[in-house]
Amino acid sequence: MHHCITVGLDERSYPIYIGRDLFAQLSRLLPQLPKQILIVTNQIVAPLYLAAVQQALGEHRLVTHVIGDGEAEKSLHNYQQIMDTLIAHNFNRDCAVIALGGGVVGDLAGFVAATFQRGVSFYQIPTTLLAQVDSSVGGKTAVNHPGGKNLIGAFYQPQAVVIDTDCLVTLTDRDYACGLAEVIKYGIIHDAEFFGWLEAHSQDLVHREPQAVTYAVRRSCEIKAEIVAADEREQNQRALLNLGHTFGHAIEASHYDSWHHGEAVAAGTVIAAEFMRQQGELAEPEAQRIKTLLQACNLPVVAPKMPLSQWQDYMQRDKKVKAGQLRLVLPTAIGAACLRTVTDWDSVARAIDRCSEHD
């Protein structure tokens, strides 16, 4: 039994399959797979799931490329090495790239698929909660550059996404919580009813109760699919998916080793809510509900201590900056958000200060 959600992009529409024990059903779910397949995975995921995928796709010609674990692996160096693998094995345009792993694997493998011989078939098999509810859906692919995250990339949609929720049992508590940050984001920006459901079921989710997890993944994917279908290239509505990310990327960039993406987004979301509370545009109880739910899901709600000049420097590099002006995604109520150009840095600094560690 599995759910199927369609990302509606006309002739580039594709299914997202969500369920348990889906690895065994891969050849049935993905009947269009070409004979030549490159599986990109990492050193943590490969020992757990690679054999099951290889077994399911046994009649295909499979080559595997394994990268290390962590955000630093999303590099031009690894991109070139995967290209070298494809070329060394004489892969042609009639091949497919499968991403088996979390967001780093998906973003990197997707950028390879988008650019090898001007684009080959691409499939996502996300194994982390964060990738399942966010990065595997919507076709954003990229590698990082020393100058910033995701600066080199392309919009390139997969042919299908296969989400096996059984994968989540092997995640560390920390990585699992990082995914919950993105789940909560959907409730804040788009669906107040879903936010209320998350509040009521936060402990079921923390304890990875299968029914609750499946519903949270499914609803998150439905919301993401709806937003991507309406605004594939992030001209307006899709930017709302970056709630907390402008602040979060500043935390991540400056605390690479100690903060994970979902943790930084959680702290960034609290800053965004505090900014709107100070502006009188988000009711105090709603700002508090956001903070309380993030805390209940074992996520940080206080940003690390960092000079304001450093915040400003990193935030100015954000991809939402237009004509040198800072644009932030800000919650106006639970279930609604806006994208706004903010020129008053002092008010931003006040919100950051209030939500940061102090000596």
N, C-alpha and C positions, 0 to 999 in steps of 0.2 A: 504493500500500500504506500503510494507516494502522492504528494501534491505536485501540480504543475502550474507554474505562473508564466505568462508570456510577456516578454518585454516587446512592446509594440513599436517597431520601427520600419513599417511597411515591408519591403522585400528583405530587409536585414533583421526582421523580428527573430527572436529565438526563445527557446524554453529554458526555464529554471526548474529542475527537478529537485524536490525536497523530500527526504524520507530516511528510513533506516535500512541498513544492509543493501545499499545501492551499488557498491563496487561489483558485486556478483552479477548485477544486471546491466553493466556498462555496454556490452555489445548490443543489447536490445534497446537501450535508451539512445544510443548513438549509432544508428545503422548506417549513417553516411560516412563514417570514418574511412579515410584513404588508407592504402596499404602501408605507406611510410609514416611512422609516427616518432616524434621526439618527445620524450617525457622529461620535463624540467622539474626537479624537486630539490630538497635540501637534506643535509646530513641528519637532521632530527626526524624528518618525515619519512625518508626512504626506508629505514629499518621497520617502521610501523606499517606502512601501507603500499609500498612499491610492489611487493610480491603479489598482493591481491589484485592490483591493477594490471600487472603483467599477465597474470593468470587469466583474467577476464578478457584480455585483448590478445590472447595467445596466437591467433591466426595472422596477426599483423607483424610487419617488420618493425621491431621496437629498438630504439636507441635511447639511452638514458644519460642525462647530464645532471650531475649533483653539485650544488653550490653549498657554501657554508651557511651558517644561520645568522640572521641579524640584518638590520637596516643598511649597514655598510656594504653588504653584498649586492645591493641594487646599484651597480656601478657600470660604467662604460667598459671597464676591464672584463667583467663577467659577460657583458653583452657580446663583446668581441670573441670571447672564448666559446660561447654557445654558437655563434656564427661559424667559428672554426670547426666545431663538431658537425654542424649541418653540412658544411662544404666537404669535410673529410669523408663523410659517409655518402657523398653523392646524392644528397636529397635534392629533389626538384620542386617545381611549383605545385605539383600534386602531392603535397604532404600535409601533415598536421602537427601542430605543437600543442601538447597538453601540459597545463600548469597543475602540478600536484603539490599543494602546500598552502602557505599563508599569503598575506598581501605582497610581501617582497617577491616571492616566486611568481605570483600572478602578474604583478606589474612588469617584471623583467621579461618573463616568457611572452607576455602579450606584446611588448615592444619588439621583441625578436620576430614574432609572427607578423606584426604589422609591416616590418621592413625587409624581411628575407624575401628576395625576388619580388619585391613590391607588394607583398602580402599573401600569406597562406592561411589555411584554416586553423582556427584557434579554439581550444576548449578549456574551460576552467573546472578543476576539481578542488575547491577550497577546503582546507582541513582545519582552519582556526575559526572561531566564532566571528572575529573581526572581518576576515575575508568572506565568510559566508553571508554576512548581513550587509556588507558594504563594498569592499574593494573588488570582489569578483563580478559584481553586477554593474553594467553601465559603460564598459569599454574604455575606461581610463587606463593607459599604459604608460610607463615611464621608467627612467633611471635617474638617479641623483647626480648632482655635480657638486664639487666643493663649494660652489657659490650658493647652493640651496637645494631643497628637496624637489624632485619631480620636474626639474627645469627642462629636461630633454625627454620628449615623449610624443604620443599620438593618441587620438581617439580611435579605437579599433575594437569593434564589438566581437565577442565570441560567437561561435555557432550554437553553443549550449553551455549551461552551467549545471553541474551535478553536485548537489549538496547532501552528503551523507552525514546525518547528525550523530551517528555513532562515533565519528572522529573526535567529538568534543570530550569524550571521557579521558582521552590521553593528554589533554591540555593541562598545564600548570594552573593553579588558582589565579595567578597573576595574569597570564595570557588570556584566560577565560574572562576575567573581569574587564580586561581591555576591550573585548568584544561587546560586553554589556554597555560600555560607554556609548558606542555607536547605536545600539538598540534604543537606549534612552533618548538619544538625539532625535530619532524619528518621532517619538511621542511629543517632544518639545516643539519641533518645527511644524508638525503636520497633523497630529491626531491626539487630541486631548483624551479621548476615550481609551486609546491604547496606553497613554501615560498613566491613567487611573488603573488600568489592568496591571501594568508593571508595578505600581505601588502595592497593589493587593497581592501580587505574586512574587515579590522581590526575593523572598526566602526560598520559594520553589526554584527560582532561577539560579540563585546562588548555590543551591544544592544539586543543580543540574537535573531536576526532575524531568524525564523525557518529554512528557506531554507539554509542559510549560515551555521548555526550550524549543520544541518544534513549532509551537504557536508563535513564539517571539521571533524566530527566524523567518517564518512564513510571512508574518505581518510586516516585518522590516523589509523583506524582499518585495512585497506588494507595493509598499510606499516608494521604495527606490525605483521600481520598474515604472510606476506612474510618473514620477518626476523626470526620469531619464527620457521616457517617451515624449513628454511635453517639451523638453529642453535638452537635447542630446549634448550640445556643445557648450553648455553652461553660459548662455547669454543672459539669463535672468534667474528663473526659478531654481535651476539646479544648484546655483551658488549657495542656496540655503542649506544644502547638505554639508557645508563647511562651518556650521555652527561650532564655535569653540576652537576651530582649527588655526585661525590667525594667531591667537594667543598661544595655542598649543604648539604650533610649529616653532615659535620663539623658545618655548621651554625645551622642546626636543632638540633643537639645533644647538642650544647652549649646554644641555645636560644629556648628551648623546648616550652616555654609558649608564646613566642612572634612572632615566625616565623612558617609559615605553609610550607608543603613540596614543593608545586609548587613555592612559593615565594623564597625558598632557592635554588631550581633548577634554577630559572631565574637568580638570582645573581651569582650562580656558573657558569652558561653558559657564562655570561659576562666575568668572570675571565678567563675561558678557551679560549674565543675568544681573550682577551687581551694578554694572554700568547703567542698565535700563532702570533698575530700581532707583538709583540716584537721580536719574533724569525724570523720575515720576511716571515712567511709561510701562513699568512692570510692577504689578501689585506685590507688596512685601510678602504676603503668604505664598504667592506663586514662586517667587525667588527662593523662598525657604523650602518649598516642596522639591524644587529641582535639586537643591543641595542635599536634602535629606535622602532622596532616592539614590543619588550617586553614592552617598556614604553607605547606605544600606547594601549596595552592591560592591562594597569593598574598594571603592575608587577614591583617590585623593581629591580633596576640595580646597586645598591650600597650595598655591604656587610656590616654587622655590624662590629664595631671596636672590635678586638679580638687579644690577643698576638699571635705572629707567632708560638710560641711553642705549643699553643693550637691547631692551625690549623694543625700543623704537627702531633700532637698526635692523633687527630681524623682521619686525612686522612690516617695514617698508619694502622688504623683498617679496612680500606675499603676492601671489599671482592675481589677487583681486585688486591690487593697487592699480588705479587708472589715472594717467596724467599726473602722477606723483601724489595722488590723494588716497588716503587710507579708506578702504571700504570694509565694513564689518557686518557679519551676520549677527543679528540681535533679536532675542526673543521679546515679543510684545505681549504674549500671554502663553499659557500652556496650550499648545496646539497651533501656535502662529508665530512667525518670525518675519523679519524684513532684512533687506540688504541696504545699508546706508553709508553714505560718504560722511566720515567724521573728521572735522577740521580742528576741533577743540582737544588738543592733546592733553591738556591739563585735566580734563574730566576723565579721559581714559586712564591717565596716570593715577588718579584718585581711586578708581575702581581696582586697578592692579595692586596698588598699595594696600588696600583694605583686604584683598584676598591673598596676600603673600605672607611668607614667613618673616618674622621680625626677630631681631636679637633679644 
